[in-house]
Amino acid sequence: MKTINPTSKAISEVLSKTPKGEPVVMLNLLKFREQADYEEPRAGISGREAYKEYGRGAIRCIHGVGGELVWSGAPTGTLIGPEEEQWDEVLLVRYPSLDAFLEMIDSPEYKAIVHHRTAAIDDSRLVPMLES
């Protein structure tokens, strides 16, 4: 099943399982659309280009809540996993807490740019992880 944005149910479940105040690292697995899918058509903009536009604003939002981009790169394939799940980009983003992440996605600055992400993404996974 393709997924793009978190559901309120998923957020509630993660909140119930994540200790308050603990740093969290978000694993982002991204598959881009060939053409970005904006509500108002924009000719010739690829999903990757739309995601770059999102990324320019998102990094400011991440830093604004004390987070940081830890790593990003392009996978070369999948050794273990469903063959149909092939990702274009992988990111690791550290936040001081899950609350900081939620503060970010609820901010006016983030809400003003998230449409670029939605237009860009064909499929994604967002996995919050606690450091051990």
Legacy VTK file of the C-alpha trace (Angstrom):
# vtk DataFile Version 3.0
C-alpha trace
ASCII
DATASET POLYDATA
POINTS 132 float
0.000 0.000 0.000
1.368 3.400 -0.973
1.548 5.990 1.795
2.514 9.646 1.683
1.501 11.408 4.915
1.137 10.139 8.507
-2.357 9.434 9.816
-3.574 10.777 13.145
-3.950 7.145 14.308
-0.289 6.407 13.507
0.820 9.575 15.305
-1.221 8.621 18.399
0.235 5.106 18.450
3.809 6.378 18.124
3.216 8.990 20.843
2.017 6.270 23.213
5.183 4.200 22.625
7.802 6.952 22.633
9.223 8.241 25.931
8.831 12.001 26.395
11.978 14.057 25.918
14.010 11.251 24.295
15.874 12.069 21.071
14.294 10.399 18.051
15.767 9.678 14.626
13.339 9.544 11.725
14.106 7.088 8.931
12.632 8.471 5.704
12.284 6.147 2.693
11.153 8.063 -0.382
9.911 7.128 -3.849
9.359 10.122 -6.127
6.643 10.601 -8.722
7.860 10.922 -12.288
5.917 14.212 -12.510
5.019 16.235 -9.421
1.281 16.144 -8.701
0.282 19.636 -7.588
-3.383 20.600 -7.155
-2.785 23.346 -9.706
-0.778 21.767 -12.564
2.827 22.870 -12.977
4.323 21.734 -16.261
7.659 19.973 -16.323
8.341 19.655 -12.573
9.505 16.213 -11.539
8.794 14.678 -8.163
12.489 14.942 -7.319
12.484 18.676 -8.150
9.367 19.262 -6.042
11.017 17.415 -3.147
14.121 19.609 -3.443
11.849 22.648 -3.123
10.293 21.082 -0.020
13.733 20.218 1.339
14.975 23.815 1.195
12.175 24.922 3.514
12.084 21.737 5.576
15.721 22.010 6.659
14.989 25.446 8.148
11.985 23.992 9.991
14.076 21.055 11.237
16.793 23.374 12.546
14.099 25.625 14.053
13.068 22.865 16.491
16.640 21.791 17.259
16.789 18.941 14.744
19.448 18.033 12.225
19.827 16.083 9.004
22.120 13.203 9.960
22.466 11.461 6.596
20.921 11.341 3.136
21.665 9.257 0.109
20.407 7.108 -2.734
20.015 3.353 -2.226
21.608 1.026 -4.757
18.983 -1.696 -4.276
17.365 -3.903 -1.657
19.028 -6.984 -0.208
16.203 -7.879 2.199
12.697 -6.639 1.536
9.870 -6.754 -0.962
11.130 -6.414 -4.537
8.419 -3.859 -5.302
9.732 -1.516 -2.596
12.506 0.351 -4.352
13.411 3.736 -2.865
14.886 6.801 -4.564
16.224 8.502 -1.457
16.824 7.714 2.216
17.189 10.308 4.971
17.954 10.144 8.672
16.792 13.193 10.631
17.420 13.559 14.372
15.020 15.538 16.549
15.499 16.356 20.244
12.155 14.597 20.885
9.030 13.400 19.145
7.319 16.506 20.527
9.852 18.655 18.628
8.963 16.794 15.406
5.238 17.317 16.057
5.846 20.995 16.831
7.607 21.303 13.485
4.874 19.668 11.388
2.267 21.843 13.125
4.152 25.098 12.474
2.876 27.638 9.924
6.279 27.562 8.178
6.075 23.799 7.659
2.430 23.872 6.618
3.368 26.436 3.946
5.807 24.003 2.262
4.434 20.498 2.882
2.383 20.636 -0.337
5.688 20.278 -2.241
6.351 16.996 -0.404
2.849 15.714 -1.099
3.210 16.603 -4.789
6.633 14.946 -4.968
6.087 11.615 -3.237
4.674 8.499 -4.864
5.318 6.323 -1.801
7.161 6.710 1.483
7.898 5.308 4.896
8.611 7.391 8.009
9.926 5.333 10.913
10.694 7.005 14.267
13.546 5.281 16.093
15.052 5.638 19.555
18.805 5.526 19.865
20.142 2.609 21.881
LINES 1 133
132 0 1 2 3 4 5 6 7 8 9 10 11 12 13 14 15 16 17 18 19 20 21 22 23 24 25 26 27 28 29 30 31 32 33 34 35 36 37 38 39 40 41 42 43 44 45 46 47 48 49 50 51 52 53 54 55 56 57 58 59 60 61 62 63 64 65 66 67 68 69 70 71 72 73 74 75 76 77 78 79 80 81 82 83 84 85 86 87 88 89 90 91 92 93 94 95 96 97 98 99 100 101 102 103 104 105 106 107 108 109 110 111 112 113 114 115 116 117 118 119 120 121 122 123 124 125 126 127 128 129 130 131
